[in-house]
Amino acid sequence: MPPPLRHNNNTSNSSSSGRIRISLSLTCLLVTAFSISLIGLVFQFIAVHRIGNKSNDHINHNAAAASSLMRGATTQNAPQQQNNKPPKKKPVIAYTVTITGCSEKNYSAKEATSLITQGAAVLQHSIHLAHTTTSSKYDYQMYAIIHPAATSCSVTPMKQLGYQVLVRNTPFHNSDIQTKFLRENIDGASCCGAKEFLKLYAYTLKEPVAVILDLDSLVLRPMDELFDVMLMEDENIGGDGQYDHHHDDARRKMVDQLPIHHRTTSSDGSNHKEDVSSSSLYNKRIDAFYTRDYNMINPGGEKYAGVQGGFLMLRPDEDVFAEYVDLVLQGNYIDGRGWGGKYGYFYGGAQVQGICSYYFGELHPEKGVELNRCRVNQMVDAPRFDMKMKEERYRDARGKCRDGREQCEDCRETDVKDIWSVHFTLCGKPWFCNSNLQPLCSKLHSEWFRIRRSYEESRSDDNGNELRSLPKLEGSYRPEIYHGYCTGGGERGYLPLKI
């Protein structure tokens, strides 16, 4: 039997030692790899943690900022929420026109409607342009004061044009006038008779200032300076009823900018001088602005010239309205001499032009201020009496100023840019396409047609989506003046504006 195998102990020990060394090496490698992995994980954790902190800081910062903004917004809105005050509204100025009939001058009702429409539309748009957000700090409201005899031809178109319609009768009955002469003659020697007193209803409006205009008028620029002076007086009266002189400098600057009719005249031929200048108005409450019509008086009668009925800016007051009505009913209008025996002995003198002259000239001279008629209510009238006056008693007045001053401005030469408002009396109505025009009249007619075109361009259709199609400007008659709206001279050549 063969002997059992015998193992070599040296070889066995050597193999065991090798296996141990390999095992240790693998263990070291594993430990090293694990350590490296662990270190990597640690560094990765640290990096992620830092990034996370930065992100959180950023988020926290944004959250804080948002919170701050919210607090700011809340703070800003708090006064409105607390006081519940809406944005301050612009003061509203009332503009009034009067319409007394439909068939004057032998026009049919249809023709009268068309003629009323022409003036009313362009006048309204001229006022709108003078009261845009950028041109004026005042808003406006249009009123049409209409006599019952004129409702059939005027109520509908005036409403379509944006006028608030007030149907009013003459504010008195002729039969109640106490004196026979005025009672029997108040409807004579004027365009509209007693119906012209409809203009006085402007005193009954709710707005702080009202402006009376005729339909053949045009506003060429904002009149904020006039409104400011009238309304600043109210602001300067404190709760104790005393005048606050803190605003004196501001008021002086305002008054100095007004287009006042400066004059120094004697009263009733005496040595007393009436000073009407800017400085005399610094501390004066002004309840009305007006212009005078010196074309209606004879030499020497300038003090009693009528207030021109196409423009009157006033402070509404029911008591003043009642006072005017009482004056009419008292009937203190003397034949051949006028109101109070002095004012209104001229065409239309028994109506508004005469009684307003009496009111501001005799009864309450402290309430009104006369404006420069070359700037406001410009009629393009001649400043001096005709050198060819035939009456011998007026020989010394030939060539002299109609308003009684030594020097007077010629309104026919006023630059258009200096004119605030226009009254187309002497120039004629623009829609008459008058062929014989004084140069300034031509320029002012051109302004009227320019504003008419602006009005047509501004209108939208009934749905408010698209502009209406503009009329073709086919008129070839003096296009530099009439802008294509006249095919020939005279009102029959006029291309009417359609509502």
Number of C-alpha atoms within 10 A of each C-alpha: 3 4 5 6 6 6 8 8 9 9 10 11 11 11 12 12 12 12 12 12 12 12 12 12 12 12 12 12 12 12 12 12 12 12 12 12 12 12 12 12 12 12 12 12 12 12 12 12 12 12 12 12 12 12 12 12 12 12 12 12 12 12 12 12 12 12 12 12 12 12 12 12 11 12 12 11 12 12 11 12 12 8 8 10 9 8 7 6 9 12 15 16 19 22 21 24 24 27 25 25 19 23 16 12 8 9 12 13 17 13 14 19 21 19 20 19 23 20 21 25 24 27 25 23 20 24 22 18 19 22 20 14 11 8 14 16 15 19 17 20 17 24 23 22 25 25 21 16 17 20 16 14 22 24 21 13 18 22 14 12 16 15 22 16 20 15 17 17 16 18 18 15 12 17 11 12 21 14 16 11 14 23 18 12 14 22 18 16 14 15 15 17 17 22 24 21 22 21 22 21 20 28 21 16 16 15 17 16 25 27 23 23 24 21 24 22 26 28 25 23 18 21 19 15 15 19 20 15 23 22 17 16 18 11 11 17 13 10 7 7 8 9 16 13 12 9 13 14 11 13 19 16 13 17 22 15 11 15 20 21 20 15 18 13 19 14 11 9 9 8 9 11 13 12 14 16 16 18 12 11 18 18 14 14 16 19 19 21 21 27 27 25 20 26 17 18 19 15 18 14 17 20 19 23 29 30 27 22 22 25 22 23 23 23 24 23 17 14 11 14 16 14 12 18 17 13 16 27 19 14 21 18 27 18 13 11 14 21 28 16 14 20 28 30 23 20 16 24 27 28 25 24 24 26 26 26 27 26 20 18 20 15 12 12 12 15 17 21 20 19 18 19 26 26 22 23 27 26 25 24 18 16 20 20 19 14 12 9 14 10 7 8 9 13 13 11 19 16 14 18 21 26 25 20 14 9 12 16 15 14 19 17 13 15 12 15 9 13 20 20 24 27 24 21 15 13 20 17 20 25 25 16 25 20 12 11 14 12 13 18 22 19 16 24 26 18 20 28 19 15 21 22 17 15 19 20 14 12 15 13 10 9 6 9 8 10 13 14 11 11 15 9 14 13 17 14 19 16 15 11 21 26 21 19 26 27 20 18 16 14 17 13 17 20 19 16 19 10 13
